[in-house]
Amino acid sequence: MAGGGILLSIIASGWSAARISRPIEELSFAAQDVAAGNWERKVHADSGNKDEVSQLVASFNQMTDELLRQRDRALQAERVAAWRELARRLAHELKNPMFPLQITIENLMKARQQNSPEFDEIFAESTSTLLAELSNLKKIVGRFSDFSKMPVPQWQRVNMNHMLEEIARLFTPQLASAAKPIKMETRLTSGDPNVSGDPELLRRALENLVLNAIDAMPDGGTLRMTTSASGQNVAIEISDTGAGFNEEEASRLFTPYYTTKQHGTGLGLAIVQSVISDHGARISVSSRPGEGTTFRMEFQRKPAKQTSDAAMGKA
């Protein structure tokens, strides 16, 4: 009987130790995940227990919940700040064409009131100026509208290899026949290149990146589009051999209304980032002065924002 009691005691002790060590071990792994940025990590424990370990697990899960809430609040604050900056920049952009519009109209009215003998000539010149500035206004407002009213993605299966091939066919003839030709290269994965997304929005984003790459190479060069697949991830890279950007410029490329182009609106890359983000993907840029620029997009085959099996089953 004594031996049986000892055995039961050993078994009970082992069970108790395992009951404590398992959640502690899971907590250790979870802490590493949180430190790596996975704030959605949760630790599971016996809800019926009220011991110190269970309380520790509950506190850990409360901590990660609070981290997520803080992140969401920070993101919301960033969005508000971004829209305030966007409104400020839009007002500034609108003032540029508005001033010559006002001056031109005032000069035209003055010439009419004075019955100027050169009125016809002044009218023709003023009309040309008005049309040019109105065209600028239309572009500014149009790009802002595109940025602020991005449509909700219409999900379906998208073969990224096929999409890049179509884009290459579209641009290659004009690039090859230019005075300073640009060579178009594609390097496509032999793995599964399919993602869930909106083909129209994705194509629009990719073509925007291609146009940026072309603008970066006025003296010619090489434009390369690649796809790669690993596990549940598909990556796309669009690279150019243009002038490149310094670190400060590269860090601001996705900022609305920031542009390094003389006649750019600064919304093209902001729209690209919005499209990629709406697909649950991420976009990054690497660049060095004199070495060109690479934009990299990383997609999950089933992003968190769209998990419907039916959507993936569309042709």
C-alpha positions in Angstrom: 0.0 0.0 0.0 2.9 2.3 0.9 4.5 1.6 -2.5 1.2 2.3 -4.3 0.9 5.6 -2.4 4.4 6.6 -3.5 3.6 5.7 -7.1 0.4 7.7 -7.0 2.3 10.6 -5.5 5.0 10.4 -8.3 2.3 10.3 -10.9 0.4 13.2 -9.4 3.7 15.2 -9.1 4.5 14.4 -12.7 1.1 15.4 -13.9 1.2 18.6 -11.9 4.7 19.5 -13.2 3.5 18.9 -16.8 0.4 20.9 -16.2 2.5 23.8 -15.1 5.4 23.4 -17.5 3.4 23.1 -20.7 1.7 26.5 -20.5 5.0 28.1 -19.3 6.7 26.6 -22.3 3.9 27.9 -24.6 4.2 31.3 -22.9 7.9 31.4 -23.7 7.3 30.6 -27.4 4.4 33.1 -27.5 6.6 35.8 -26.0 9.2 35.2 -28.7 6.4 35.5 -31.4 5.2 38.8 -29.9 8.7 40.1 -29.8 9.0 39.3 -33.5 5.8 41.3 -34.2 3.1 38.7 -34.1 0.8 40.5 -31.7 -2.2 38.3 -32.5 -0.5 35.4 -30.7 -2.6 33.8 -28.0 -1.8 31.2 -25.3 -4.4 28.6 -24.4 -4.9 27.4 -20.9 -7.5 25.4 -18.9 -10.2 27.9 -18.4 -11.4 26.0 -15.3 -8.2 26.6 -13.4 -7.6 29.7 -11.3 -4.0 29.0 -10.3 -1.1 31.5 -10.8 -0.1 30.0 -14.2 -3.6 30.4 -15.6 -3.7 34.0 -14.3 -0.4 34.6 -16.0 -1.7 33.2 -19.3 -4.8 35.4 -19.0 -2.6 38.5 -18.3 -0.4 37.6 -21.3 -3.5 37.4 -23.6 -4.9 40.7 -22.2 -1.5 42.3 -23.0 -1.6 41.1 -26.6 -5.2 42.3 -26.9 -4.1 45.7 -25.6 -1.2 45.8 -28.0 -3.6 45.2 -30.9 -5.9 48.0 -29.7 -3.0 50.4 -29.3 -1.8 49.5 -32.8 -5.3 50.1 -34.3 -5.5 53.4 -32.5 -2.0 54.4 -33.8 -3.0 53.4 -37.3 -6.2 55.4 -37.0 -4.2 58.4 -35.8 -1.7 58.0 -38.7 -4.6 57.9 -41.2 -6.1 61.1 -39.7 -2.8 62.8 -39.8 -2.2 61.5 -43.4 -5.6 62.9 -44.5 -4.9 66.2 -42.9 -1.6 66.4 -44.7 -3.4 65.3 -47.9 -6.0 68.1 -47.6 -3.2 70.6 -46.9 -1.2 69.5 -50.0 -4.3 69.4 -52.1 -5.2 73.0 -51.2 -1.6 74.0 -52.1 -1.8 72.1 -55.4 -5.1 73.7 -56.3 -3.7 77.2 -55.6 -1.0 76.8 -58.3 -3.4 76.7 -61.3 -6.0 78.9 -59.6 -3.8 82.0 -59.5 -3.1 82.2 -63.3 -6.8 81.4 -63.9 -7.8 84.4 -61.8 -5.2 86.7 -63.4 -6.2 85.6 -66.9 -9.9 86.2 -66.3 -9.2 89.6 -64.7 -7.1 90.7 -67.7 -9.7 89.4 -70.1 -12.5 91.3 -68.4 -10.3 94.5 -68.3 -9.6 94.3 -72.0 -13.3 93.8 -72.7 -14.4 96.8 -70.6 -11.8 99.0 -72.3 -12.9 97.9 -75.7 -9.2 97.1 -76.5 -8.5 96.9 -80.3 -6.4 93.8 -79.5 -9.3 92.1 -77.7 -9.4 89.2 -80.2 -5.8 88.4 -79.8 -6.0 88.8 -76.0 -9.1 86.5 -76.0 -7.3 83.8 -78.0 -4.3 83.9 -75.7 -6.4 83.9 -72.6 -8.5 81.0 -73.8 -5.4 79.0 -74.4 -4.1 79.8 -70.9 -7.5 79.0 -69.3 -7.8 75.6 -71.0 -4.2 74.7 -70.0 -4.8 75.5 -66.3 -8.2 73.9 -66.3 -6.5 70.7 -67.7 -4.1 70.9 -64.8 -6.9 71.3 -62.3 -8.7 68.3 -63.8 -5.6 66.1 -63.4 -5.1 67.2 -59.8 -8.7 66.6 -58.9 -8.9 63.3 -60.8 -5.8 61.9 -59.1 -7.1 62.9 -55.7 -10.5 61.3 -56.5 -8.7 58.1 -57.6 -6.8 58.1 -54.3 -9.8 58.8 -52.0 -12.4 56.6 -53.7 -10.5 53.4 -54.3 -13.1 50.7 -55.1 -13.5 47.6 -53.0 -11.6 44.7 -54.6 -13.7 42.2 -56.5 -12.1 38.9 -55.5 -11.1 36.2 -57.9 -8.2 34.0 -58.8 -5.4 36.0 -60.5 -2.4 34.4 -62.3 0.4 36.9 -61.7 2.6 35.3 -64.4 -0.1 35.9 -67.0 -0.7 39.4 -65.8 3.0 40.3 -66.1 3.2 38.7 -69.5 0.3 40.8 -70.7 1.9 44.0 -69.3 5.2 43.1 -71.0 3.4 42.6 -74.4 1.7 46.0 -73.9 4.9 48.0 -73.2 7.7 46.1 -75.0 7.1 47.5 -78.6 7.1 51.2 -77.6 10.1 50.7 -75.3 12.1 48.9 -77.9 11.4 51.5 -80.6 12.2 54.5 -78.4 15.2 56.7 -79.3 16.9 55.4 -76.1 15.4 51.9 -75.8 14.5 50.2 -72.6 14.9 46.4 -72.5 12.0 44.6 -70.9 12.8 41.3 -69.1 10.5 38.9 -67.3 11.5 36.1 -64.9 8.5 34.1 -63.9 8.2 31.4 -61.3 7.6 27.8 -62.3 5.6 27.5 -59.0 2.0 28.4 -58.4 1.6 32.1 -59.3 -2.0 32.5 -58.3 -3.3 34.9 -55.7 -6.7 36.0 -54.7 -7.4 39.6 -55.8 -9.0 42.1 -58.1 -7.3 41.8 -61.6 -8.3 45.3 -62.7 -6.9 46.9 -59.5 -3.7 44.8 -59.5 -3.0 45.5 -63.2 -3.5 49.2 -62.6 -1.0 49.1 -59.7 1.6 47.1 -61.6 1.3 49.3 -64.7 1.8 52.4 -62.5 5.0 50.8 -61.2 6.1 50.0 -64.7 5.5 53.6 -65.8 7.5 54.9 -62.8 10.3 52.6 -63.9 10.2 53.9 -67.4 10.2 57.5 -66.2 13.3 56.7 -64.1 15.3 55.7 -67.2 15.2 58.6 -69.7 18.5 57.4 -71.1 17.4 53.8 -71.5 18.1 50.8 -69.4 16.6 47.5 -68.3 13.1 47.0 -66.8 12.8 43.6 -65.1 9.6 42.0 -63.8 9.8 38.8 -61.7 7.6 36.5 -59.8 8.5 34.0 -57.1 6.4 31.5 -55.1 7.2 29.9 -51.7 4.6 28.0 -49.6 1.5 30.2 -49.4 3.3 33.4 -50.5 3.8 34.9 -54.0 6.2 37.8 -54.5 6.4 40.2 -57.4 9.4 42.6 -58.1 9.6 45.4 -60.6 13.1 46.8 -61.0 14.8 49.5 -63.1 18.3 50.5 -63.7 17.6 54.2 -63.4 19.1 56.9 -61.2 17.7 55.5 -57.9 16.9 57.3 -54.7 18.7 58.1 -51.5 17.4 56.7 -48.3 15.4 59.8 -47.3 13.7 60.0 -50.7 13.0 56.2 -50.8 11.3 56.4 -47.3 8.9 59.1 -48.6 7.9 57.6 -52.0 4.5 56.3 -50.7 3.6 59.6 -49.0 0.7 61.2 -50.7 1.7 64.2 -52.8 5.4 63.6 -52.4 7.1 63.5 -55.8 10.6 63.7 -57.2 9.2 64.4 -60.7 9.0 67.9 -62.1 5.4 67.5 -63.3 4.3 64.6 -61.0 1.2 64.8 -58.7 2.7 62.5 -56.0 -0.3 60.3 -55.8 0.7 57.4 -58.1 2.6 55.4 -55.6 0.2 56.2 -52.8 -2.5 54.7 -55.0 -0.3 51.6 -55.6 0.2 51.2 -51.9 -3.5 51.5 -51.2 -4.3 48.8 -53.7 -1.7 46.4 -52.4 -2.8 47.0 -48.8 -6.4 46.4 -49.7 -5.2 43.0 -50.9 -3.8 42.1 -47.6 -0.3 42.3 -49.1 2.7 44.5 -48.4 4.9 46.6 -50.7 8.5 47.7 -50.0 11.1 49.6 -52.0 14.9 49.2 -52.1 17.0 51.8 -54.0 20.4 53.3 -54.1 21.6 56.4 -56.1 23.1 55.2 -59.4 21.9 51.6 -58.9 18.2 51.7 -59.7 15.1 50.9 -57.8 13.2 47.7 -56.9 9.6 47.6 -55.7 8.6 44.3 -54.1 5.1 43.1 -53.3 4.4 40.1 -51.1 1.0 38.4 -51.3 -0.6 35.6 -49.4 -2.6 33.2 -51.5 -5.5 33.8 -49.1 -5.1 37.2 -47.3 -6.9 37.7 -44.0 -9.3 40.1 -45.7 -10.6 37.5 -48.1 -10.9 33.8 -47.1 -13.7 32.6 -49.2 -13.0 29.4 -51.0 -15.6 30.4 -53.6 -13.6 33.5 -54.5 -10.5 31.4 -55.1 -12.4 29.0 -57.3 -13.3 31.6 -59.9 -11.6 31.2 -63.3 
